[in-house]
Amino acid sequence: MAGRLLLRSEPGWYRASVAGLLAGLALVVAWNAYAVDPRRGYDGAAHIEYADVVANEWRLPGKEVRGYYNPPLFYVLAGISDRFGEDVLGVAPAEKLTQGWNGLLLLASAALFLSAARLVFPGRRALHVAALGFFCLVPVTTRTAAMFHPEPLDLFLSLAGLTLAARMLIRRSFGWRPAVALGAVLGLAQLSRTFGIYASASAGTVFALAALWRYAPRRALLRALAVTALTAALVTAPWYVRQAIRYTNPIFDQPTVDKPLWERRPLSFYVDPGLPELFTQPVRQSYLNRLAPTAYTELWGDYFGIWTWNATVQGTPSRGQLWDLRAQSVVGLLPTLLALLGMLALLRRSLLRRGVGREPAPALFAAQAVFGLLGFLYFAIGYPTPDGDVIKTTFMLAAAPGWALAFGLGFEWVLRRIGERPLARFYLVAVLLAAALLDLRMIVYGSPLGGLF
């Protein structure tokens, strides 16, 4: 990866764009880790309590701790980190060190994502830069990385697994060593967050399709798939066996309504677009328990009031904060449309035999996006809550690389359609750059840039 990221042979604009995005992201995550209260994020107090039990009592918590059903890898690392930060470095509060390496994980994920994009779509520079920009600037990534939360670790490990799988497919390297490495990384992703299973499902599906359509010798592909699955199972088995013995559900031991899945939500949950409040009052209580507008606002804005405004203290955002949130609802329109357009192209390519049969690596990221979306929908539909707090796009963070690649594909497609019309290209890039500048007010905690934009 390091060799691919040196970029010495690339044009100057490409190197400058990549360096600017990664350097800007480094500044943002450093500031956010410094400025954000570790208990401010989603279930921050519960995550901290879990880590404290692991670090101080050397055991996994039971039902006395919220979130006891979450896999333990993040909490073990966070607990050790907190104790080291407090006892050795004198960091206060102790959780700041964990926030710091969560930010570093996002920065490492961005660099790894660029490497994966260059591996999967070589030579397509506009796609690389656009996709990396989307990955760095979509608020859900930087916001989650600033929290005391296991999702950034899941993102990094899931992306590492998909990158290893892509490298195996592109190099047609299906020996037992890369398969064991892939299985170990995918297993660790599952031990960091239940949603890590999406990466395993993606790799398994694409390897199986590649074998079916004879991308490489079928026996070699299936042997690599079996070794990967066995390794991942050995890594995760102790956790799942423990949960199965102690609790009813080894994955998510939480009660829900006793109804079939399709009866747990009303029709309005699926079809209500939340207009006009999506652009006039994009905060909680507006379009309560409405899927699309809540997910959109949670992706680009701050629906639940944990970032730009503090719902538990303020109740409602101030006038200035509300204007920022309204602006975010507009800012997200074009990137979302381009990402959807690109995802359709990526899925079309992935579902065709000539796609996976010839170049299966891109399908890994399409599958991750699809499995992430399906898992998000199942959770949001299957576990309804009165306040709608299950509709959080943070739960899809590990699918961000797939959607970022889709945005890059959508942007590239529009550039091709525009052709050699400099004015049209200028307007497209100018609109996206303006949106990115406005978006800085959202991804930087406390909006210290508010006076500039």
N, C-alpha and C positions, 0 to 999 in steps of 0.2 A: 504493500500500500504506500509506504513512504516514497518509493521510487516513482510511483505514478503521480504522487502529489507534488513532486518537485517542479513539474510544469515548465521545465527549462526550454523545451522545444515549442511551447505554445505562444500564440501572438500576445503582444503586450496588453491589449485590452482584456484578454481572457485572464491573464495572470493578475492584473490589477483588480478585476472584478471579484475573483475568488479570494484574493488576499483581503480586499476591503470587506467582503461579507464575513469572512472568518474572524478578522480583527474586530469588526463591529460587534459580532456575536460575543466575542470574548469580553469586550467592555460591558456589554449588557448583562451577561450572566454574573460578572464580577460585582457590578453595582447591585443587582437584584439580591444576590446572596448576602451582601452587606446590609441592605436596607430592609429586607422583608423579615418580619417576625416569623420564626419557624412554626408557630401555632396558627398562623394566619390562613394557611391553605386548607384544602379539603381534608377534613378529619385529621388535622395536624396533631391535636392533643392525643387522639387515639393511636396514631402511628408512633408518637414519641413514647407513650406508655408501653406499647408493645416492645419497642427497642430497650426501654429501661428494664423491663422484666427479664429480657434475654441477657442484658449486660450485668445486672445486679444480682439476679437469682439463678442464672445459668439454667434456665428452663424455658420451654415454649408456653405461652399463656393459654389459659382456657377461656371459658365464656365470661369470666370476670372482666376481660379486656375486649373492647370493641375491635372488630377486625381480626379476632383470633383465628379465623378461617383463612387468612392470607398466608401464602407461602413465606418461609422464614429468611431467605437469603439476604434481602435488603436489611431486615431488622438486626440480623447478626452483625453485618458490616457496620450499620449505623450505631448499634450499641457499643461496639468496640471503638468506633470513631469518636463517639461522644465521650466515653471514659478517657480516651487518650487526649482529646481536646481539653477536657476539664482538668485532669490530673497532671498532665505533662506540659501542655502548652498554655494552660490558663485561659482558654477560650470561654467567653461568657456571652450569651448562654451556650452551653456545651453543644447544642444541636447545630450551631453555626458551621462547624466543620463538615457535618454531613451535607448541609446546604451547599457548601463550597464544592465538595466533590460531585454533588448532583449537577451543578453548573458545568464542571469539567466534563462530566459524562455527556452532557448535551453538546459541548464543543467537540468532543471526540466523535460523537455520533454524526455531527455535521461533516467532519473530515472524512469519516468512513463512508458516509452517504455519497460524497463527491467521488470517492474512489469507486464505489459501486456503480454510480451513474456512468463513469468513464469506462468501466469494465463492460457494462451491459449495452451501452449505446456509444461505442468508440467513435471519436471524431465529430460528434454532434455538439459543438461548443455552445451554441445558443441554448440548447436543451439543458446542458450541464449548469450553466450560470442561472438560467431561469428556475430550474428545479432547486438548486441550492438556495437561491433567494427566497423561494416559497418556504423551504424548510426552516430557514433562519428567522423569517419574519412573521410566520403565522403565530398569533399570540398564544395559542394553547401550548406550544412547545416551550417557549421561554417562561411562561407563567408556571407551568408544572415543574420545570427545572429549578425554580426558585423556592419550591415548597420542600417540606420534610415529607417525602413521598417516594414510594418504590417505583413509580412509573418510568422515570428516566433510566434506571438500571435495566428495566424490561426493554425499553426502546433500544438501548445500546446492544444488549445481548441478542435480541431478536434480529436487529440489523446485521450484527456480526454473523449470525447463523445464515441469514439469507445471502450475505456476501460470500461466505464460504461455499454455500450450495451453488451459487452462480459461478464461482471460480471452478468448482468441480465439473459443472456442466460444460462450460466454455472450453476448458482444457481437456475435457473427456478423461478426467482423472478420477477413477472410481475404486482405487485401492482401499485397503482397510484402514490405513492411517488417516487420510482425509475424512473418511466416513466416521471414524471414532471421534475425531476432533469436532466434526459437525454435530454428532449426537450429544457430545458433552456440552457444547455451547447451547444447543436447543434445550437440553435438560436444565441447565442453569437459568435460562430465560424463564422456564416454567416455575423454577424455585424462587424467582424474584417477584413474579406476579402471575396470577392464574391466566391472564390474557397472553402470556408467553406461549400458550398452546397454539395460538394462531400461526406462529412461525413454523412450528412443527407440522401442522396441518398443511401449510403452504408447500413446504419442502416435500412432504410425502406425496401430495397430490401431483405436483409437477414431475417428480421423479417417476411416479407410476405412469403418468401420461407419456413421458418421454420414452419409457420402456414399451408401452403399448404401441406407440407410433414409430418405434425403432430409430430414435435419434442416435443411439449408440447400441452396441451389443446388449441385447435384453438381459442376458444373464449377469453381465457386469453391473448394469443399473439396478437390477433387483437385489443383487448381493450387497451393493452399497446401501441401498434403502434398508435392507434388513439389519445390517450392522449399525447404521445410524439409529434406527428405531430401538434396537436392543440397548445401545449405549444410553440413549435418552431415558429409556425405561429404568435402567439400573440407577441412573442419577436421581430420578424423581421418585422411585418406588418407596423408599423409607417414609417420605412425607405423605404420599397418598395412602399408603397402608395404615399409617398412624391415624390419619383423618377418618378413614373408612371404619376403623375399629372404634374410635371414640365418638364419632358423630354420624348422623344419618347420611349426609352428603359429603363426600371427600373433597369436593371442589368449592361449593358455596353453601354452607350450612345456615341458611336463613329462611324463615317461614315466608310464605306468600299466600295469596287468596286461593281457596280451593275451587278453582274453575279451570276449564280448558284454556290453553294459551290464547286462543282467538277470542275468548270472551272477557279477558282481563282488562281490556281497554275499549272505550267507546269509539265509534267511528270518527268523532271529532279529533281524537288523538292523532289519527293518521292524515286527515285531509285538511284540517284548519291551518291556513297559512299565517295566521297571526297578524294580519294587516288591519289597520295601518300602524298598530302599536310596534311592529317590528322596526319601524323607522321613527316613531315618535316617542315611545316609552319602552325601550328594549331592556327591561329589568324584570326581576321576579315579581310575580303576581299578574303581569301581563302574559297573555296566552299560556296560562298555567296548565301544565300537563298536555301541551301540544308539541308533537315531536319535531317537525321541521323547523319552526321558528326558534324553539328553545335551543336545538342543536346548533343552528346557524349563529345565534347570538352568543352562545357559549364558546363557539369556535373563534369568532372574531372580536367579541366584546367581553362583557363581564356580567352575565345574566344574574348570577347568584351573589354578586356583591362581595367578592373576596379579594379584589385587586384594585380597581380604580376607585371603588367606594366600599365602605364597610357596612354591610347590611345589618349586622348585629348591633352596631353603635348608632348609625345614622337613620336606619329605617328606609330612607329614600336617598338617592344621590342628590348632590347640590346641582344648581342650575348649570354651572360650568362642567361638572362631571357628566351630566345628562347630555350636553352638547357633544362631548367627546364620544360618548356611547352611540349617539345618533350618527356621528360621522363614521364610526366603525361599521355600522350596518351598511353604509354606502360603500366604504372602502373595500369590504369583502366581496362585493357583487362580481366584479370582473375576474378576480382570481378564482372565485368559486366556479364561475361559468367555464373558464378555461380548464380548470381541473376536471370538471365533469366531462367536458368535451374530450380531453386527453384520456380519461379513464374509459370512455366508450371505445376509443381507438385501441387502447391497451387490451381491453377485454376481447374485442373483436379479434385482435391478433392472437391472443392467448387461447381462444376457444377453437380456432381453426387448426386443422391438422398440420397444415404447412407452417403454422406459427411454432407450436411446440415441437413439431417434428423436425424443424430446421434450426430454430433459435429458441430454446426453452427458457433461457435465463430471465428475460423480461416477465415471463408468466409468474415467476416467484413473487414479484412485487405486486402484480395484479391480484394474485391469490391472497396475499397478505391483506391488501385493502378490502377485498370482498369478505374474507373471514372476519376481519376486524369489524366491518360494518354489520355483518350478520350477528356476531356476538354482542355488539352494542345494542342492536335491535332486540335480541332475545332478552337481554338484561333489562332494558327499558320497558319492554312489554310484559315480561314475566314477573317482575317485582315492582308493581305500581306502588307509589307513595303519594300521600296527599300534597307534599310540597314539590314534587317533580324532580327531586335531587338525584334520581338515577339517570337523568338525561344529561350526562356530562361527557363531552368529547374527549376529556382526559382519558377515559376508558379505552379510547381508540388511538392513544398516542403511538403505540408500536406500529400502527398502520400508516403513520405520517410519511415514511419514505415512499410508499406506493402512491399516495396522493400527490406528493411533491414531484415525482417522476411524471405523473399524469398531467400536472400543471405544465411541466416542461414540454411535454408532447403537444399539449393544446397550444402553447405559445408558439412552438415551432411550426405547427400546422397553420396558424394564422399568418405567420411571417411568409410561409410559402404561398398562401392565397393572396397576400398583398403583392408579392412579387417585387419587381424592381421599381417600386413607387416610394421614393425617399420620404415624401411628406406623410404618407400613411404610416410608414414605419416609425417616423419621428413621433407622430401623435400616439401610437400604441405604446411606445417605450416611455414617452412623457407621462401618459396617464398612469402607467404602472409605477413609475418612479415617484410621482406625486402621491399615489396611494401608499407606497412604502414609507415616504417621509411622514405622512400622517399617522401611519401605523406605529412609528417609533414612540408616539405618545402613549400607546397602549402596552407595548412590550417592555418599556422602561418603567419600573415601579415608582410610583409617586409623581410621574410625569415632570421631572425636572426640565425636560425639553419643551414643556408647554408654552413657554414664553417665546420660543423660536418658531413654532409652527402654529 
